Amino acid sequence: MDRIYLTGISAFAFHGVYENERLEGQRFSVDVIAEIDLYPAGTSDDLKNSVDYALMAKFAHEELAGEPCSLIEAVAE
């Protein structure tokens, strides 16, 4: 398997157990590691066999900035 690393994706959100975390919010950052077989993309040089990194980053940002959770573990899942 190959790995794609997207690092430093950040968003302001209102996750947390404590009331002040939920009211004031804070910046969260995440690194995403995708394990995928990139052989088809590498041997075909065809974009349809690759991964849309921008879409991966957008999804991670939307999840991070989404509905508040008490635990950061819940956001990560």
Secondary structure, DSSP 4 states (H G I P E B T S, - for coil): -EEEEEEEEEEEE---SSHHHHHH-EEEEEEEEEEE--HHHHHH--GGGS--HHHHHHHHHHHHHSS--SSHHHHH-
